[in-house]
Amino acid sequence: MKKVVVNSVLFFCLFCFISVVYAGKSLDLKEIVSGRFRPEQISDIVPTGDGNYYTRMNAEGTQIVKYSFKTGEQVEVIFDTQQAKGCPFNTFDGYTFSPDNTKILIRTETAKIYRHSYAAVYYMYTIRRNLVESLSNGGAQQAPVFSPDGNMVAFVRNNNIFLVKMLFNNSESQVTEDGKPNEILNGVPDWVYEEEFDISRALEFSPDSKMLAYIRFDESEVPSFSLQLFAGQSGTYTYKYPKAGETASKVSVHTFDIKTTVTHKMDLPLEADGYIPRIRFTQDAEKLAIMTLNRHQNRFDMYYANPRSTVCKLILRDEDPYYISSHVFDTIKFYPKNFSFLSEKGGYAHLYWYTINGVLVKQVTSGDFEVDSFLGWDAESDTFYYESNEESPLHNAIYKINKKGKKTKLSKMKGTNTALFSANMKYYVNTYSTMQTPPVVTLNNNEGKVLKTLVDNSKLKQLLAEYDLPTREFFTFTTSQGTELNGWMMKPADFNTSTKYPVLMYQYSGPESQQVVDRWETAESGGNIGWETYMTSKGYIIVCVDGRGTGGRGVEFAKCTYLNLGMKEAQDQVETARYMGEQMYVDKSRIGIWGWSFGGYIAIMSMSKDVPVFKAGAAVAPITDWRYYDKIYTERFMRMPKENTEGYEAASAFTCIKNLKGKLLLIHGTADDNVHFQNTIEYSGQLVQADKQFDMQVYNNSNHSIYGGNTRLHLFTRLTDFFLENL
């Protein structure tokens, strides 16, 4: 008996010793925010026009290096700030090759404007002469674009278009004269177009380099919005921001004849309140493709305009009982005799192939899955390449289909795969990751064979091995309404089934978005090594569920929230909380929720359901009433307030404020140009009148992303302290 006791004691001591020796490090919030755990990625690959090479900017921002697609090996240094003649800068921010690969437009002194747009000082580098020259001496430029012959660059300055001709000693001429802040924009979009249509340039050369086409935005009648600024001497920043039900910019398409300097307005049959999200020349200089949407965004039309006669002809129409998803615009690729198009007309996003004149040739893909991206067509073999989630809404793979309809899966690893193809479709760069595997970037041929591994993130894996980290695991459950939902869960590294844990739910829930996918997330919130990961070290189980209205599962699942935002999304988060509360390892009295932007809105709505299930919640930069948000996004899903009064009322966080239960933390930046601070201020006022106590954190002069200096660390420390105290 004594021997058994002694052996047991010795074993226990040895176990404790081993546990201490091999216990991993604990995550530190400062390390997470500092970016120490961000994976290495390659996002700056620029394929050359011949299809055989690609270029990259070196890490120091001093060189442009050329690599072989066939081997992945460095071929030459094309540009070096230390070697180029007349180079006035030591580093640069980006670059663009001329179509003939004889010149490079070098970007420096980049100043961000909105989400996608920026102004910068550009320089022209002529490769043969090894010479750097200023593009323009008149001030910073915006949205520059080369002519196809490589002899001209058009750009925008102060809302007007300018043209530089390199064959005429870089002579500069002004194309438009009427540009004016907060009134007229030429060649660049207004705020709401940029934000909701993902466009930063509305300026295109014809393929013969004889014409310049552009969109003109007249926002003179669009309501203004002013952001109060407080740094140093206080002031305001005023810009045009059309809210739901209000007037948007009047848009028109114009062409400029470079030889005659005559400008033409296209005779486009666009409704007064319609949209022009894209213009793009086909490979025929007489066919300018103009893509339009009606105000309800449920009808997409593509016209061909003759840039000289101005006559427009309808080529393609696609209609949807709900709305046209905005990602379809960039899946249209023009070839000499055909173009591609992505439509959801069959209930899922699929690829269609048309003649150049708009006659349907065939539906390329079909089935109960979504095509995420059309990667290109190889004319030589008549083969289509695309990304889709055919295996599962959680996974993404690269496929090709030949002219006989034979489908081949190119990506070998199950997880999330994205691809960038060479111009001749012979090679591609594949980025692969899973919830457990940081990005692996490989160079492949078009049969899927790996030619070289460019990035494997082995150093990050070694670093992460030093820490006690949770693993993410997928799960599914069925709601009381019979809907199966996908989710992921992170449990504390020392998880014990006999312990009752609090649960913190993270979600975004926005239309057609996805958070529950098998990929490595890099964000500080929702990321694999993000704030939520840190919270598992504090004893919380983290849960994320994609409810109804999210993407990857077809039209009926994604668009079932149409005209009623906030209802089903919040109900599904409540159902998630109830499901988690039934688990033996969960303390159902300690379930919390948080989110950012749309996710912040759903956090509030979920806490305001009739049956309280959340002890605490946090909403960062939330929309609180859809009448305060921009018209393109809001009307896409809700139509105009006067058309859907009941829907707007039900979707307002003000309407259900009396039902709010649990501790609430509101966070917002005062200079948020996207979701205005007004949302939080108005809602907080309503909370006061409803006698609801709450916490609030305001970030001076911060935009929607709330970052800069110590801001992010402060924000996540604030969230940590709030949930530790209240959950």
C-alpha positions in Angstrom: 0.0 0.0 0.0 2.8 2.4 0.9 4.6 1.5 -2.3 1.6 2.3 -4.4 1.2 5.7 -2.7 4.8 6.6 -3.1 4.7 5.6 -6.8 1.6 7.7 -7.3 3.2 10.7 -5.6 6.3 10.3 -7.7 4.2 10.1 -10.9 2.3 13.2 -9.9 5.4 15.2 -9.3 6.9 14.0 -12.6 3.8 15.0 -14.4 3.8 18.4 -12.8 7.5 18.9 -13.7 6.9 17.9 -17.3 3.9 20.2 -17.5 5.9 23.1 -16.2 8.9 22.4 -18.5 6.8 22.0 -21.7 4.0 24.5 -21.0 3.8 26.9 -23.8 3.8 30.7 -23.6 0.6 32.6 -23.1 -0.5 35.1 -25.7 0.1 38.7 -25.0 -2.4 41.3 -26.4 0.5 43.6 -27.4 2.0 40.9 -29.5 -1.2 40.3 -31.4 -1.9 43.9 -32.1 1.8 44.5 -33.2 1.4 42.0 -36.0 3.9 39.6 -34.7 1.7 36.6 -35.7 0.8 37.9 -39.2 1.7 35.3 -41.8 3.9 36.0 -44.8 1.8 36.4 -47.9 2.4 37.4 -51.5 -0.2 39.9 -52.7 1.9 42.0 -55.0 2.6 39.6 -57.9 2.2 41.4 -61.3 2.1 39.0 -64.3 3.8 40.3 -67.5 1.9 40.5 -70.7 3.8 37.7 -72.4 2.7 35.2 -69.8 6.2 33.9 -69.0 7.2 36.1 -66.1 5.9 38.0 -63.1 7.3 40.9 -61.1 7.3 41.8 -57.5 8.5 44.8 -55.4 11.1 43.8 -52.9 10.4 44.1 -49.2 12.4 47.3 -48.8 10.4 49.1 -51.6 13.6 49.8 -53.6 13.5 47.4 -56.4 11.2 45.7 -59.0 12.3 42.2 -59.6 11.4 39.9 -62.5 10.8 36.1 -61.9 10.2 33.2 -64.2 6.8 31.6 -64.0 8.3 28.3 -65.2 10.9 28.1 -62.4 10.0 30.7 -59.8 13.6 31.9 -60.0 14.7 35.5 -60.2 15.6 36.6 -63.7 16.6 40.2 -63.3 16.2 43.4 -61.4 14.2 45.7 -63.7 14.2 48.8 -61.5 16.4 49.9 -58.6 16.1 53.3 -56.9 19.9 53.3 -56.3 20.8 52.6 -60.0 18.2 54.5 -62.0 19.2 57.9 -63.4 17.4 60.9 -62.0 15.6 59.0 -59.3 14.6 61.5 -56.6 13.1 59.0 -54.2 14.7 56.2 -52.1 11.6 54.0 -51.8 8.3 53.6 -53.6 4.8 52.3 -52.8 3.7 50.6 -56.0 4.1 50.4 -59.8 2.3 49.7 -63.1 3.9 48.5 -66.3 2.9 49.9 -69.7 1.2 47.3 -71.9 4.3 47.1 -74.1 6.5 46.6 -71.0 8.8 49.5 -72.0 7.9 51.9 -69.2 6.9 51.7 -65.5 4.7 54.1 -63.6 6.1 54.4 -60.1 3.9 55.4 -57.2 5.3 57.4 -54.3 4.0 59.6 -51.4 0.7 57.8 -51.3 -2.1 59.6 -49.4 -5.2 57.5 -48.7 -8.5 59.2 -49.5 -11.2 56.6 -48.8 -11.3 52.8 -48.7 -9.8 52.1 -52.1 -8.8 55.5 -53.4 -5.6 57.5 -52.9 -3.6 60.3 -54.5 0.1 60.0 -55.0 3.1 61.5 -56.8 3.9 59.3 -59.8 7.1 59.0 -61.8 7.7 57.5 -65.3 10.6 55.1 -65.6 11.8 54.3 -69.1 13.5 50.9 -69.0 15.7 51.3 -72.1 17.0 54.6 -70.9 17.2 53.7 -67.2 15.7 57.1 -66.6 13.1 58.4 -64.0 11.0 61.5 -64.9 8.1 63.2 -63.1 4.7 62.3 -64.6 3.4 65.7 -63.8 4.6 68.8 -61.9 1.1 70.1 -61.2 0.4 68.2 -58.0 -0.5 64.7 -56.8 -2.3 62.5 -59.3 -5.1 60.0 -58.9 -6.2 56.8 -60.8 -3.5 56.9 -63.6 -3.9 54.5 -66.5 -1.6 53.8 -69.5 -2.9 53.9 -73.1 -2.7 50.4 -74.7 0.2 51.6 -77.0 2.1 52.7 -73.9 2.6 56.3 -75.2 0.1 58.1 -73.0 -1.1 58.3 -69.4 -4.4 59.7 -68.3 -5.0 60.6 -64.6 -7.2 62.7 -62.4 -6.3 65.8 -60.4 -8.8 67.9 -58.5 -11.7 66.0 -60.1 -10.5 66.8 -63.7 -8.9 64.5 -66.2 -5.4 65.2 -67.6 -3.5 63.5 -70.4 0.3 63.2 -70.7 1.8 62.3 -74.0 5.3 60.7 -73.7 6.1 61.0 -77.5 5.7 64.8 -77.2 8.2 65.5 -74.4 5.6 64.4 -71.7 3.3 67.3 -72.7 0.3 67.6 -70.4 -3.2 68.7 -71.5 -6.4 69.0 -69.6 -9.3 66.9 -70.8 -12.1 68.2 -68.6 -12.6 71.6 -67.0 -15.7 71.3 -64.8 -14.4 69.3 -62.0 -15.2 70.8 -58.6 -15.1 69.4 -55.0 -18.5 68.1 -53.8 -20.1 68.9 -57.2 -18.5 67.3 -60.3 -16.1 64.4 -60.5 -14.6 63.2 -63.8 -12.9 59.8 -64.1 -13.1 58.9 -60.4 -16.1 57.8 -58.4 -17.9 59.6 -55.6 -17.8 58.2 -52.0 -20.7 55.8 -52.2 -19.7 54.3 -55.6 -16.3 53.6 -54.3 -17.5 52.1 -51.1 -20.4 49.9 -52.5 -19.2 49.1 -56.1 -15.5 48.6 -55.2 -14.4 51.1 -57.9 -11.6 53.7 -57.6 -11.2 54.6 -61.3 -13.8 55.4 -63.9 -11.5 56.1 -66.8 -10.6 53.8 -69.8 -8.6 54.0 -73.0 -9.9 52.4 -76.2 -7.8 49.5 -77.4 -6.5 51.5 -80.4 -5.5 54.4 -78.0 -7.5 56.9 -79.9 -10.3 57.5 -77.4 -10.6 58.1 -73.7 -13.9 57.1 -72.0 -14.9 58.2 -68.5 -17.9 58.4 -66.1 -18.9 61.9 -65.0 -20.5 62.1 -61.5 -22.7 65.1 -60.8 -23.2 65.1 -57.0 -24.3 68.7 -56.7 -27.7 67.6 -55.5 -26.5 64.9 -53.2 -26.9 65.8 -49.5 -23.7 66.7 -47.7 -22.5 65.2 -44.4 -20.0 66.8 -42.1 -17.6 65.0 -39.8 -16.5 66.9 -36.7 -12.7 66.8 -36.3 -11.1 67.5 -33.0 -7.3 67.1 -33.3 -5.5 70.3 -32.7 -7.7 73.1 -34.0 -11.2 71.7 -34.4 -13.0 71.8 -37.7 -15.2 69.8 -40.1 -14.8 67.6 -43.1 -17.7 67.8 -45.5 -18.4 65.3 -48.3 -21.4 64.0 -50.2 -23.1 61.0 -48.6 -26.5 59.9 -49.9 -28.5 58.0 -47.3 -31.4 55.6 -47.9 -34.1 57.3 -49.8 -32.0 60.3 -50.8 -30.6 61.4 -54.2 -27.4 59.9 -55.6 -25.1 61.3 -58.2 -26.4 61.8 -61.7 -24.0 59.8 -63.8 -23.2 59.9 -67.5 -20.6 58.4 -69.8 -18.4 60.5 -72.1 -15.6 59.9 -74.6 -12.8 62.2 -75.6 -11.3 62.0 -79.0 -7.6 62.4 -78.4 -6.8 63.6 -82.0 -9.7 66.1 -82.4 -10.1 66.9 -78.7 -13.9 66.6 -79.1 -15.9 65.2 -76.2 -19.1 63.1 -76.8 -21.8 62.2 -74.3 -23.1 58.6 -74.8 -26.8 58.3 -75.6 -27.5 55.9 -72.8 -31.1 55.0 -71.9 -30.4 55.1 -68.1 -33.1 56.0 -65.7 -32.5 59.2 -63.8 -31.8 57.4 -60.6 -29.9 54.5 -62.1 -26.2 53.5 -61.6 -23.2 52.9 -63.8 -20.9 50.7 -61.7 -18.4 49.9 -64.6 -17.3 50.9 -68.0 -14.9 48.8 -70.0 -13.8 48.7 -73.6 -14.1 45.4 -75.3 -11.2 44.3 -77.6 -13.1 46.2 -80.4 -12.4 50.0 -80.2 -16.0 50.6 -81.5 -17.6 48.8 -78.6 -17.5 50.5 -75.2 -19.2 48.3 -72.6 -21.4 50.3 -70.2 -22.8 48.3 -67.3 -25.9 49.7 -65.5 -28.2 48.9 -62.7 -31.7 50.3 -61.9 -32.2 51.9 -58.5 -33.6 48.7 -57.0 -30.5 46.9 -58.3 -32.5 44.0 -59.5 -31.9 44.6 -63.2 -28.4 44.6 -64.7 -28.0 45.8 -68.3 -24.9 45.9 -70.4 -24.8 48.2 -73.4 -22.3 48.6 -76.2 -21.7 52.3 -77.0 -20.1 53.5 -80.1 -17.6 56.1 -78.7 -18.0 58.4 -81.7 -21.6 58.1 -82.8 -22.7 57.8 -79.1 -25.3 55.2 -80.1 -25.9 52.5 -77.4 -27.2 49.0 -78.0 -28.5 46.6 -75.3 -26.3 43.5 -75.3 -27.1 41.7 -72.0 -29.8 41.8 -69.4 -29.9 39.9 -66.1 -32.8 40.2 -63.6 -33.2 38.9 -60.1 -36.3 38.8 -57.8 -34.2 40.2 -55.0 -31.0 42.1 -56.2 -28.0 41.6 -58.4 -24.9 40.8 -56.4 -22.2 43.4 -57.0 -19.4 40.9 -57.5 -20.7 40.0 -61.0 -19.2 43.1 -62.6 -15.6 42.0 -62.5 -16.4 38.5 -63.7 -17.2 39.9 -67.1 -14.0 39.4 -69.2 -13.9 40.3 -72.9 -12.3 38.2 -75.6 -12.2 38.7 -79.4 -15.4 36.8 -80.0 -16.9 36.1 -76.6 -17.4 37.4 -73.1 -18.0 35.7 -69.7 -20.7 36.4 -67.2 -21.6 35.2 -63.7 -25.3 34.9 -62.9 -27.4 33.6 -60.1 -30.5 33.0 -62.3 -30.5 29.3 -61.4 -30.3 29.8 -57.7 -26.5 29.6 -57.4 -23.8 31.8 -58.9 -22.6 30.1 -62.2 -20.5 30.9 -65.2 -22.1 31.6 -68.6 -20.4 32.1 -72.0 -21.7 34.5 -74.6 -20.8 35.6 -78.1 -19.4 39.1 -78.2 -22.8 40.3 -79.4 -24.6 38.9 -76.4 -25.9 35.5 -77.7 -25.7 32.8 -75.0 -23.4 30.0 -76.1 -23.6 27.8 -73.1 -23.8 27.6 -69.3 -20.3 26.5 -68.3 -20.9 25.4 -64.7 -24.0 24.1 -62.9 -24.9 22.4 -59.6 -25.8 23.3 -56.0 -22.6 25.2 -55.4 -21.2 28.7 -56.0 -18.6 29.9 -58.5 -16.7 32.5 -56.5 -14.5 33.8 -59.3 -13.8 33.4 -63.0 -10.1 33.1 -63.5 -9.8 33.2 -67.2 -10.2 31.3 -70.5 -7.4 29.6 -72.5 -8.3 30.2 -76.2 -5.8 27.6 -77.4 -7.4 24.7 -75.5 -10.9 26.3 -75.1 -10.6 25.7 -71.3 -12.2 27.7 -68.5 -10.6 28.2 -65.1 -12.5 29.2 -62.0 -12.8 29.1 -58.2 -15.8 27.5 -56.5 -17.0 25.9 -53.3 -18.3 22.7 -55.0 -17.0 20.5 -52.2 -18.6 22.4 -49.4 -19.6 26.0 -48.4 -16.6 25.9 -46.1 -14.0 25.1 -48.8 -12.8 26.7 -52.0 -10.9 25.0 -54.8 -9.5 25.8 -58.3 -11.1 24.0 -61.3 -10.9 23.9 -65.0 -13.5 22.7 -67.6 -12.5 21.9 -71.2 -14.5 22.3 -74.3 -16.0 18.8 -73.9 -17.3 19.6 -70.4 -14.7 17.6 -68.6 -14.0 19.1 -65.2 -10.6 18.8 -63.4 -9.8 19.9 -59.9 -6.4 21.6 -59.9 -5.9 22.4 -56.2 -4.9 19.3 -54.3 -5.3 20.4 -50.7 -8.7 20.8 -49.1 -9.2 24.2 -47.5 -9.3 27.6 -49.2 -7.5 28.1 -52.5 -7.2 31.3 -54.6 -5.3 31.6 -57.8 -3.7 34.3 -60.0 -3.0 33.1 -63.6 -0.4 34.2 -66.1 -1.6 36.1 -69.1 -1.3 33.0 -71.3 -3.1 30.8 -68.8 -0.1 28.4 -68.6 0.8 29.0 -65.0 -0.8 30.2 -61.8 0.1 31.2 -58.2 -2.0 29.3 -55.7 -2.5 30.6 -52.1 -3.8 27.8 -49.9 -4.7 27.8 -46.2 -6.9 26.1 -43.6 -8.0 27.0 -40.1 -5.0 25.1 -38.9 -2.5 25.9 -41.7 -1.1 29.4 -42.4 -1.0 30.4 -46.0 1.2 28.3 -48.4 1.9 30.0 -51.7 2.9 27.8 -54.6 3.8 28.3 -58.3 1.8 25.8 -60.4 1.3 24.9 -64.1 -2.2 24.7 -65.5 -2.4 21.0 -64.7 -2.1 21.8 -61.0 1.4 20.5 -60.7 3.4 22.4 -58.0 6.6 23.9 -59.7 7.9 25.7 -56.6 6.8 26.7 -53.1 7.2 30.5 -52.7 6.0 30.8 -49.1 5.4 28.1 -46.5 5.2 30.2 -43.3 7.5 27.7 -41.6 8.9 30.5 -39.3 5.4 31.4 -38.2 4.6 27.7 -37.5 7.8 27.5 -35.3 6.8 30.6 -33.5 3.3 29.4 -32.8 4.6 26.1 -31.5 6.0 28.0 -28.6 2.5 29.1 -27.4 -0.4 27.4 -25.8 -3.0 27.9 -28.5 -6.5 26.6 -29.0 -7.5 24.9 -32.2 -10.6 25.9 -34.2 -13.1 23.1 -34.9 -16.1 23.2 -37.2 -19.6 22.2 -36.0 -23.1 22.3 -37.3 -26.5 22.4 -35.6 -30.1 22.7 -36.6 -32.2 25.6 -35.3 -35.7 25.3 -33.9 -36.9 26.4 -37.4 -35.2 23.5 -39.1 -32.2 25.5 -40.6 -28.8 23.9 -40.4 -26.1 26.4 -39.6 -22.3 26.2 -39.9 -20.0 27.4 -37.1 -16.5 27.2 -35.7 -15.5 27.0 -32.1 -12.3 27.7 -30.1 -11.9 26.2 -26.7 -9.2 27.1 -24.1 -6.0 25.2 -24.6 -6.5 23.5 -21.2 -10.1 22.7 -22.0 -11.7 20.2 -19.5 -15.2 18.8 -20.2 -16.0 18.8 -16.5 -15.6 22.6 -16.3 -18.4 25.1 -17.1 -17.1 27.8 -19.5 -18.5 31.2 -20.5 -19.0 31.6 -24.2 -18.2 34.7 -26.3 -19.8 34.8 -29.7 -18.2 36.7 -32.6 -20.1 37.3 -35.8 -20.4 39.6 -38.8 -23.7 38.3 -40.3 -23.8 40.8 -43.3 -25.4 39.9 -46.6 -23.5 37.3 -48.6 -20.5 37.4 -46.2 -18.8 34.3 -44.7 -16.9 34.0 -41.5 -17.2 30.2 -41.2 -14.7 29.0 -43.8 -11.7 26.7 -43.7 -9.0 29.3 -44.1 -6.4 31.1 -42.1 -7.7 34.5 -41.0 -5.2 37.3 -40.5 -7.4 40.0 -38.9 -6.9 41.1 -35.3 -10.6 40.4 -34.7 -11.8 37.1 -36.0 -8.3 36.1 -37.0 -6.6 32.8 -36.2 -4.2 34.6 -33.8 -6.5 37.5 -33.0 -8.2 39.0 -30.0 -10.7 36.1 -29.7 -7.7 33.7 -29.5 -6.4 35.8 -26.7 -9.7 35.6 -24.9 -9.5 31.8 -24.8 -6.5 32.2 -22.6 -8.8 34.0 -20.2 -11.1 31.0 -20.0 -13.7 31.8 -22.7 -15.0 29.5 -25.4 -15.2 31.5 -28.7 -18.0 30.7 -31.1 -18.8 32.0 -34.6 -21.8 31.0 -36.6 -22.9 32.1 -40.1 -26.7 32.6 -39.9 -29.2 33.1 -42.6 -28.4 35.9 -45.0 -24.7 34.9 -45.3 -23.0 33.6 -48.4 -21.8 30.4 -49.9 -25.1 28.4 -49.8 -27.1 29.8 -52.7 -29.6 32.5 -53.4 -32.4 31.4 -51.1 -30.1 31.2 -48.0 -28.3 34.4 -48.8 -31.2 36.6 -49.9 -33.9 35.3 -47.4 -33.3 38.5 -45.4 -34.4 40.8 -48.3 -36.5 43.7 -47.1 -36.0 42.6 -43.5 -32.4 43.1 -42.4 -31.6 42.2 -38.8 -34.5 39.8 -38.1 -33.4 36.3 -39.2 -29.7 37.2 -38.6 -30.3 38.1 -34.9 -32.7 35.1 -34.4 -30.0 32.7 -35.6 -27.5 34.2 -33.1 -30.0 33.7 -30.4 -30.5 30.1 -31.6 -26.7 29.7 -31.4 -26.6 30.9 -27.8 -29.4 28.5 -26.9 -27.6 25.6 -28.6 -24.3 26.4 -26.8 -26.2 26.7 -23.5 -27.3 23.1 -23.9 -23.7 21.8 -24.0 -22.5 20.2 -20.8 -19.3 22.3 -20.7 -21.0 25.7 -21.1 -22.3 28.0 -18.3 -25.5 29.1 -20.1 -25.8 32.1 -17.7 -22.6 33.5 -19.1 -23.0 33.9 -22.9 -21.9 37.1 -24.6 -21.8 38.4 -28.2 -19.9 41.1 -30.1 -19.4 42.4 -33.6 -18.1 45.2 -35.7 -20.1 47.3 -38.3 -23.0 45.0 -39.5 -21.8 42.6 -36.7 -22.2 45.4 -34.2 -25.7 46.0 -35.4 -26.6 42.2 -35.1 -25.0 42.1 -31.6 -27.5 44.8 -30.5 -30.4 43.2 -32.3 -29.6 39.8 -30.8 -29.5 41.3 -27.3 -32.9 43.0 -27.9 -34.9 39.8 -28.7 -37.9 39.0 -26.5 -36.2 36.1 -24.7 -32.9 37.3 -23.2 -29.9 34.9 -23.6 -26.9 37.2 -23.6 -25.4 38.4 -20.3 -23.1 41.0 -22.1 -22.4 42.3 -25.6 -20.3 44.8 -27.4 -21.1 46.7 -30.6 -18.2 48.4 -32.5 -19.2 51.0 -35.1 -22.7 49.7 -35.4 -25.5 50.7 -37.8 -28.5 51.4 -35.5 -31.0 52.6 -38.1 -30.8 51.8 -41.8 -32.2 55.3 -42.6 -28.7 56.6 -41.5 -26.7 54.4 -43.9 -25.8 54.9 -47.5 -28.4 54.4 -50.2 -26.6 51.9 -52.5 -26.0 49.3 -49.8 -29.2 49.9 -47.9 -31.6 50.1 -50.8 -30.0 47.0 -52.4 -31.3 45.0 -49.4 -34.2 47.1 -48.1 -35.4 49.3 -51.0 -36.3 52.9 -50.2 -37.8 53.8 -46.8 -41.0 55.0 -48.4 -41.4 51.6 -50.1 -40.7 49.5 -47.0 -41.8 51.5 -44.0 -42.5 48.4 -41.9 -39.2 46.8 -42.8 -37.2 49.8 -41.8 -39.1 50.2 -38.5 -38.6 46.5 -37.6 -34.9 46.7 -38.6 -34.2 49.7 -36.4 -32.4 49.1 -33.1 -34.5 51.9 -31.7 -37.7 49.9 -32.2 -36.7 47.0 -29.9 -34.7 49.1 -27.4 -37.1 48.3 -24.6 -36.2 44.6 -24.9 -32.5 45.1 -24.6 -31.1 42.9 -21.8 -27.5 42.5 -20.6 -24.6 44.8 -20.2 -23.8 46.7 -23.4 -20.6 48.4 -24.6 -20.8 50.8 -27.5 -17.6 51.7 -29.4 -17.3 54.2 -32.3 -14.8 56.5 -34.0 -15.9 60.1 -34.3 -14.6 60.4 -37.8 -16.2 57.3 -39.3 -17.0 58.2 -42.9 -18.7 54.9 -43.5 -21.0 54.2 -40.5 -21.4 57.6 -39.0 -20.9 58.3 -35.3 -24.5 59.5 -35.5 -25.6 55.9 -35.3 -24.1 55.4 -31.8 -25.0 58.9 -30.6 -28.6 58.6 -31.6 -28.9 55.1 -30.1 -27.2 56.1 -26.9 -29.7 58.9 -26.5 -32.5 56.4 -26.9 -30.9 54.2 -24.3 -30.9 57.1 -21.8 -34.6 57.8 -22.4 -35.4 54.1 -22.0 -33.5 54.1 -18.7 -31.0 51.5 -20.0 -27.5 51.7 -18.5 -24.6 51.1 -20.8 -20.9 51.6 -21.3 -19.4 53.7 -24.2 -16.0 54.2 -25.6 -15.3 56.9 -28.2 -12.2 57.2 -30.3 -11.3 60.7 -31.3 -10.9 61.3 -35.1 -10.9 57.5 -35.8 -12.5 56.2 -38.9 -14.5 52.9 -39.4 -11.4 50.8 -38.8 -10.4 52.5 -35.5 -6.6 52.2 -35.7 -3.4 54.2 -35.6 -0.9 54.6 -32.8 -2.0 52.9 -29.7 -5.7 52.9 -30.7 -6.1 49.2 -31.6 -4.4 48.1 -28.4 -6.6 50.4 -26.4 -9.7 49.1 -28.1 -9.0 45.4 -27.5 -7.9 46.1 -23.9 -11.2 47.9 -23.4 -13.1 45.0 -24.9 -11.1 42.5 -22.7 -11.8 44.4 -19.5 -15.5 44.8 -20.3 -16.1 41.1 -20.8 -13.9 40.0 -17.9 -16.0 42.3 -15.7 -19.4 41.5 -17.1 -19.2 38.0 -18.5 
